[in-house]
Each structure stands twice: as structure tokens, then as C-alpha cells.
Amino acid sequence: MGLLDKLRKKGPPALLEDIPKAEAWLVQNMNAAGYPLDGTIESFRELDRFFDEQSRPGGLLADGKPGSKLFAVGSYMGQVFVRRLGGVWETGDSDPAGEVNIAVRLPDGSLVWPVQRAMKRLGNGAEDGLYAYGRVLEEQTAK
């Protein structure tokens, strides 16, 4: 074993480690701020309310630097899909846009990109609601 082999990190890819950390951070902070998240698709209503209220001038998402918040929202959504719908994470640590491109493969083989969906919600408003999106996925996987 060479020196580089000893220095290389062993274990899961970095994004797979970051996802549960971002989810835990989001849940703690959202619950403290009055947006209760309980790990269900129903709680996506609170995410929608957060986007509606915090996208306004002076809001937490209006600061021009929403990247880490959107990653945390996508991590939460994806973890709900993994736990509730039986999905599995697909990540690419070598992808320069890996944080945006994390995906969950659902049992039917379809892929969803929760961070990209959070970005759409921020950009398009309520027409790209997260609760409606989660419910459609839940209904599709129940069939």
C-alpha cells in the first residue's frame, strides 16, 4: 500500500455522508423556526410554506445565497423518498455539480432529483409545489 492509498479517505462517498447531515440541520432549524418537519410527505406542506414566506425580500431564501439551504431541502425530501417510498440515493462525487444532481431512484426505476426540484420551487413559486410533487410520487409508487 502506497502513501496515497493511506491518505485516501475510505468509506462512503462524501455526498452520501453530507445528505443525512444536511437533513438533520434542516429539520432542527425548521422545527425551531416554526416549520415542523416530521419525515412525511405531508410535511412538504411546511416546506412550501417556508418557500412562500422566506422568498420575500428580507427572507432567508432571498439573500442571494440559497445553495446550502436548497441542498438541505433536497436532502430532506430525498430522505423522505428513501424511507417512505423505498428509494435509494444515487450520487456522483466526481460530478462538479454533484450537490445539484443527487438523485433518488424509486422502486419503479424512475429517478427524481430533489435538489433540482427545490430550485424549481424557489424559481417558479407555488406552481412547482413540493407537497403536490411528493403526493404524485407517493401515488405512483403505491400502484
Phi, psi and chi 1 to 4 in degrees:
 res  aa     phi    psi   chi1   chi2   chi3   chi4
   1 MET       -  126.6  178.2 -175.4  -63.7      -
   2 GLY   -83.4  172.2      -      -      -      -
   3 LEU   -59.7  -42.4  178.3   60.5      -      -
   4 LEU   -63.2  -38.3  -71.7  177.7      -      -
   5 ASP   -61.4  -37.5  -68.3  -34.4      -      -
   6 LYS   -69.0  -32.8  -69.8  178.9 -176.0  177.1
   7 LEU   -81.3  -24.2  -64.7  174.8      -      -
   8 ARG   -65.0  141.0  -83.2 -166.8 -165.0  109.5
   9 LYS   -73.5  132.9 -176.8  178.1  173.6 -172.6
  10 LYS  -100.6  155.6  -58.0  -71.2 -175.5 -155.1
  11 GLY   112.1 -165.3      -      -      -      -
  12 PRO   -67.9  155.0   20.9  -27.3      -      -
  13 PRO   -58.1  153.0  -21.2   30.6      -      -
  14 ALA   -57.5  -41.9      -      -      -      -
  15 LEU   -63.3  -37.8  -76.4  169.3      -      -
  16 LEU   -64.9  -26.9  -76.7  177.9      -      -
  17 GLU   -79.4  -34.6  -69.3  176.9  -13.6      -
  18 ASP   -72.2  -31.8  -68.8  -16.5      -      -
  19 ILE   -59.4  -54.0  -70.3  166.5      -      -
  20 PRO   -65.9  -29.4   13.7  -20.8      -      -
  21 LYS   -67.1  -44.0  -68.7  174.6 -172.2  173.8
  22 ALA   -65.6  -39.6      -      -      -      -
  23 GLU   -61.5  -47.8  175.9 -159.7   22.1      -
  24 ALA   -62.0  -41.7      -      -      -      -
  25 TRP   -60.2  -45.8  176.1   86.2      -      -
  26 LEU   -63.2  -48.3 -176.4   77.4      -      -
  27 VAL   -58.7  -46.8  169.4      -      -      -
  28 GLN   -60.2  -48.3  178.6 -178.8    5.4      -
  29 ASN   -73.4  -36.9  -73.9  -73.8      -      -
  30 MET   -67.5  -43.6  -67.8  -76.9  -78.7      -
  31 ASN   -61.1  -42.2  -73.3  -20.5      -      -
  32 ALA   -65.4  -29.3      -      -      -      -
  33 ALA   -90.9    4.3      -      -      -      -
  34 GLY    90.1   19.1      -      -      -      -
  35 TYR  -117.9   82.8  -60.4   97.5      -      -
  36 PRO   -67.2  127.7   20.4  -27.0      -      -
  37 LEU  -116.3  128.1  -60.5 -179.7      -      -
  38 ASP  -123.7   15.2   63.1    3.4      -      -
  39 GLY    81.4   16.0      -      -      -      -
  40 THR  -115.7  161.2   64.1      -      -      -
  41 ILE   -65.0  -31.3  -71.0  175.5      -      -
  42 GLU   -56.0  -34.4 -174.5   67.7   27.6      -
  43 SER   -69.8  -10.2   69.1      -      -      -
  44 PHE   -63.8  -20.4  -71.6   13.6      -      -
  45 ARG   -60.6  -37.9  -70.7  179.6 -172.6  -90.5
  46 GLU   -68.3  -35.7  -68.4  -61.6  -43.1      -
  47 LEU   -63.1  -42.9  -65.5  175.7      -      -
  48 ASP   -62.0  -42.0  -78.9  -32.6      -      -
  49 ARG   -63.2  -41.3 -174.7  168.2   69.1   90.2
  50 PHE   -58.2  -48.6  172.8   75.3      -      -
  51 PHE   -61.2  -43.7  -85.4   87.8      -      -
  52 ASP   -61.5  -44.8  -69.1  -19.9      -      -
  53 GLU   -80.6  -34.2  -67.0  174.6   -0.6      -
  54 GLN   -98.9    2.8  -61.7  -59.9  -34.1      -
  55 SER   -89.7  -10.6  -63.7      -      -      -
  56 ARG   -71.6  160.1  -59.7  176.6 -169.7  145.5
  57 PRO   -51.7  132.6  -27.6   36.0      -      -
  58 GLY    88.1   -8.8      -      -      -      -
  59 GLY   -78.2  167.3      -      -      -      -
  60 LEU   -64.9  -24.9  -65.3  171.9      -      -
  61 LEU   -96.8   -1.8  -65.5  170.5      -      -
  62 ALA  -100.0   13.8      -      -      -      -
  63 ASP   -84.0   -0.9   64.6    1.4      -      -
  64 GLY    81.8   -1.3      -      -      -      -
  65 LYS  -134.7   61.9  -61.2  177.5 -173.8  176.1
  66 PRO   -85.9    1.2   33.9  -37.4      -      -
  67 GLY   -50.8  -53.6      -      -      -      -
  68 SER   -68.4  -32.0   61.5      -      -      -
  69 LYS   -68.3  -41.5  -63.8  171.3 -162.9  111.5
  70 LEU   -67.3  -36.8  -66.7  174.9      -      -
  71 PHE   -62.4  -41.7  178.6   76.6      -      -
  72 ALA   -65.9  -42.6      -      -      -      -
  73 VAL   -62.1  -46.2  168.7      -      -      -
  74 GLY   -62.8  -37.5      -      -      -      -
  75 SER   -63.4  -43.9  -65.5      -      -      -
  76 TYR   -60.9  -50.5  174.9   76.9      -      -
  77 MET   -58.1  -47.0  -68.8  172.6   57.2      -
  78 GLY   -62.3  -39.9      -      -      -      -
  79 GLN   -64.1  -37.0  -70.2  -73.5   77.4      -
  80 VAL   -63.1  -43.9  171.1      -      -      -
  81 PHE   -63.1  -38.8  -63.7  150.6      -      -
  82 VAL   -64.8  -48.5  166.0      -      -      -
  83 ARG   -73.9  -42.9  -69.9 -176.4 -168.2  115.7
  84 ARG   -90.3  -30.4  -59.7  -75.2  177.3  164.9
  85 LEU  -110.7   -5.5  -53.6 -178.7      -      -
  86 GLY    82.7   24.2      -      -      -      -
  87 GLY   -79.7  170.6      -      -      -      -
  88 VAL  -133.5  143.7  -66.3      -      -      -
  89 TRP   -72.9  143.8  -78.9  107.1      -      -
  90 GLU  -127.8  121.2  -67.7 -168.4    6.8      -
  91 THR  -129.4  163.0   62.9      -      -      -
  92 GLY  -137.7   94.0      -      -      -      -
  93 ASP   -65.0  -21.6  -75.3  -31.7      -      -
  94 SER   -86.7   -9.5   60.9      -      -      -
  95 ASP   -75.3  123.1  179.3   -5.5      -      -
  96 PRO   -59.6  -25.0  -15.3   22.4      -      -
  97 ALA  -108.7   33.0      -      -      -      -
  98 GLY   -56.4  -36.4      -      -      -      -
  99 GLU   -65.4  -31.7  -67.1   85.9    0.9      -
 100 VAL   -82.8  -29.9  172.1      -      -      -
 101 ASN   -97.4    8.6  -66.9  -33.5      -      -
 102 ILE   -59.2  141.7   59.1  174.0      -      -
 103 ALA  -136.5  159.0      -      -      -      -
 104 VAL  -119.0  125.4  173.6      -      -      -
 105 ARG   -91.5  122.8 -176.0  166.2  -58.5  -82.3
 106 LEU   -84.9  163.6  -62.1  174.4      -      -
 107 PRO   -56.0  -27.8  -26.9   34.8      -      -
 108 ASP   -80.8    0.5   67.6   -0.3      -      -
 109 GLY    95.4  -10.5      -      -      -      -
 110 SER   -73.7  153.8   62.1      -      -      -
 111 LEU  -110.1  141.2  -83.7  174.2      -      -
 112 VAL  -127.1  146.0  -64.2      -      -      -
 113 TRP  -116.8   91.2  -66.5  -91.4      -      -
 114 PRO   -65.7  -33.1   16.4  -24.7      -      -
 115 VAL   -69.2  -41.5  174.3      -      -      -
 116 GLN   -62.4  -36.2  -68.7 -179.9   21.3      -
 117 ARG   -66.7  -40.6 -172.3   59.5 -175.2 -155.0
 118 ALA   -62.2  -38.4      -      -      -      -
 119 MET   -63.5  -42.1  -67.5  167.6   67.5      -
 120 LYS   -62.7  -40.0  -77.5 -175.9  176.7 -176.7
 121 ARG   -61.4  -42.3  177.5   60.1  169.8   90.4
 122 LEU   -65.5  -43.7 -179.2   60.6      -      -
 123 GLY   -74.8  -36.2      -      -      -      -
 124 ASN  -105.9   -8.4  -62.1  -24.5      -      -
 125 GLY    76.3 -154.5      -      -      -      -
 126 ALA   -60.9  -23.0      -      -      -      -
 127 GLU   -62.9  -20.6   73.6 -179.2   58.6      -
 128 ASP  -112.1   49.6  -83.6  -43.0      -      -
 129 GLY   -59.7  140.0      -      -      -      -
 130 LEU   -76.6  -35.4  -58.3  178.6      -      -
 131 TYR   -64.4  -48.0  172.7   69.9      -      -
 132 ALA   -59.4  -41.8      -      -      -      -
 133 TYR   -61.0  -48.1  179.1   70.1      -      -
 134 GLY   -61.9  -40.3      -      -      -      -
 135 ARG   -64.9  -41.3  -71.4  -71.7  -63.4  146.6
 136 VAL   -61.8  -45.2  166.2      -      -      -
 137 LEU   -62.6  -40.9  -67.1  176.4      -      -
 138 GLU   -61.6  -43.5 -173.8  175.9   49.6      -
 139 GLU   -65.7  -40.1  -69.9  169.3   10.7      -
 140 GLN   -64.7  -39.9  -74.0  177.8  -20.5      -
 141 THR   -76.4  -18.4   58.6      -      -      -
 142 ALA   -78.0  -17.7      -      -      -      -
 143 LYS   -76.3      -  -67.4  179.6 -178.1  178.6
